[in-house]
């Protein structure tokens, strides 16, 4: 439940899967649902670092098809920089 509250209070979310060597069906579906929920709430969503079987699983579930290519084909640092740069410019002259 705390994950859902976190999505309510953010502008962007970065899912960094660089340390994930294998992702089962249940975890993949949970990630897919989290991505969909964040997109429904008009958040910027990035999925980075997936490789091997994890990448294949996410592609087979069409998770990457939900996101613009420039939100999946970048490094964690690039995703974080893009997320920060997309924040509303408040109080700047």
C-alpha positions, 0 to 999 in steps of 0.5 A: 500500500505504501507504494501506491501512496508514493506514486500519489506524491511523485512526479516521476518514478524510476524503476532501476532493474540493474541488480535484478538477475531474474524476474518471475511472473508475479514480480513482472506483473506487479511491475507492469501494474505499477507502471500502468498505475503511474502512467494513469496518474500522469507520472513520468515513468522510466524502466532502466537496467533490465537485461537478459531474461528480465528484459525478455520477460518485460518485453513479452509482457509489453511493458516497454510498449507502454513507455516512450523509447527514451524512458527505457533506453537510458542509464539510471543516471540519465533517467534521474537527470531527465526526471529532475529536468521534467519537474515543474520550474517553481519559483524561478525567475 
